[in-house]
């Protein structure tokens, strides 16, 4: 049933990478799994598997998955995605399962782009170069850069799983990534956001550590 939204048996990251291994357009693992791929191990259970593609590439992905049962969604509700139909905003997600009788396997998420930039759907003034969008694991699995994934997870009321992802990623993020995410949060949440304070503390700590290391080097 199309409306059976709770019937999930998500593909693993490795199974997803195997399925999409011959796809000729860029894709990457997104959601909580993107954070775990960045961290290097599974930090929490995951109820689904998300795959990010560019909106402009959706029909090529649809042809690639021609024998899958695909449904477009602007929650709530799911509708079959007819072959050849180009999905414009506000439809951003496609649920995928092998047959109409199968549980859902993964979700495609559509990313808007302009020229060589990706565009943040909740505030089009926030954007960045496509070549900085994707990272790769040592084995070659593509995943969404953590600072960008956390931007998508940042809400006025933070979900428990999103807080867990932020806490797992923050200690490993570079100073540049922390600074970029902080600037985005300050722009989106003018009255403040809980993560902004954590990022400021992280930046201050890294700056102090860098200064200490420089002083030690100069005194040797």
N, C-alpha and C positions, 0 to 999 in steps of 0.2 A: 504494500500500500504506500502511495506517495506521501501520505500524511503520517506515516509511522516514523516520526522524527527521533525516537529514542532507540531505534533498532540499529545500533552501531557495532561493527566489528572492524575497527580501523586497521589498515595496513600498517606494518612497521615502517620505520624510515628506510630500512634496507629494501623491503618489498616495494615501497614507493619508488625508490631510486632505480630499481630493476625494471619496474613497469615503464618508467619514463626515460629509460636509458637511450632510446633511439629518437626521442623527440628533438626536432631540429630548431626549436625556439627556446629562449632562456626560461628557466623555471627554478624555483628554490623552495625548500621546506620553510614554512612560516609557523607562527603560533608558538606555543610553549616548547615544541620540539626544537625550534630554531635556537631558543635560549640554551637548551640542553646540549645541542650540538656545539654551540660556542663554549659552554662550560667544559664539555668533554665527557660527560656521563649523565645518566638520567637522574634528575633531582626530585621528580615527583611523578605520580601517575598521570596519564594523558587519556582523555576520553575520545579524542579524534586526531586525525592527521591533516594538516593544512598545507596546501601547495599554492604558492603565489606565481601568477603569470601576468604578463602585460595584457591589458584589455585588447590591444590591437592584434594580439596573437591568438585570441580565443577560438577563432574558426579553425585554425590549423590544429590546435589542441583537440577540438571537437572531432575533426577528421581522424586524428590519431587514436582517439578513444571511440571509434565508430561502433564498436560492438559492446559498449558499456551503456548502462541506463543512467542518463544524465538529467538532472532537474535543476532549473534555475530557481533562485529564491531571493526575495526581499522580505525577510522574516516579519510576521509569521506567514507560513504557507509555502508550499512547494508546487511547481508546475513543470511538466515535461519540457525539455529544451529541444525544440525542433531543429533538425539538421539545417544548417545554413542561416539560422537566425542570429543576427549580431545583437548582443546585449549591451545596451547603453545604460548610463546611470538612470535610476538609482539601484539597478540590479548589479550587485557586486560579487555574488557567490553562486557556485554551482556544486551541488552534491552529487557524488558519483558512487554507483554500485554496479556490480557485474550483471545482474539481472533484476527485473522487477520483484522477484521473490527473495533477493539477497539482502543482507544488512548493508548499510552504508559503509563504504570503504575509506573515502577521503573527500576532502572539500577543496575545490578550486576557488581561489580568491583573485579577483580582477584588479589590477593596478593601473591607474591612469598615468599616462605619460605625455610629455610635450617635448618634441625634438629629442634631445639627449638627457632629459631630466625626468625623474619620477615626481608625481604630484600627490601630496597628502590630501585625501578626500575630505577630511573635516575642516581643512583650512588650506585652500589652494596656494596661498602665499608661502606656505612651507613646502619646500621641494629640495631636491638634491640630484647630483649627477648619477646616472644609471650605473656607471662603472664602480660606484661605491656601495651599491645596493646589496651585492651578494658576496658572501664569504664561502670558503670551502673547508671541509674537514680534511685531515691528512689522507683519507681514502678517496677524497674527491666529491663528496656529497655537498651540493650547494644549499646554503641556508641564508635566510635574511639577516643582515647585520643587526647585532643586538640593540644598538641605540635606536635604530629605526623600528624594530619590533616593539621595543618598550614604548616608543612614542604612540604606537597604535594601541597599546594596552593601557595607556594613561587615561584615566577617567576621573571625574570629580569624586566618585565613590569607588575606591579601589577594590576589586575582587580579590579574594584570598589567594587564588592561584596566580594572579598577576603580581601581587606583592611578593609571593614566593619566587617568581621569575626575576623580578627586580633585585631581590636580595641575593639571588644566586649569581646574577650577571655583574652587579656593580663592582665587586672586588677585582674583577678581571678586565674591566673596561679601561681603555686608554684615556689619558687626560683629554685628548681631542674629542673622543666620543662622548665623554661626560659633559664637556663644555657645550657641544652641539645639542645634546638632549636637554640640558638645562636651559639653553636659549629658546628652544622650541616650547618647553613647558612654561617659561615665563611669558611667552607670547600668547599661548593658548589660555593659560589660567592666570589672568591678571590679578586675581585675589589670592593667588598662591596655590601650591600643590605640595603634598607631603613629600613627594620624591625630590622636589627642588631643594629642600633643606638637606636631604641626604647627599645629593650631588654636590652641593656647595661644600659640605664637610669633606667629602671625598677629594674634591679639587684642592681644598686648603691643605689636606693631609699630604697629597702628592706633591704640592708645591713646597711644603716644608721639608719633605723627604729629599726632593731634588736639591733644595738649597743646602741641606746638611751634607749631602754627598759632594756637592761642589766645594763646600768649605773644607771637607776632609781631603779632597784631591789637591786643593791649593796649599794645604799645610803639610803635605807629604814631601 
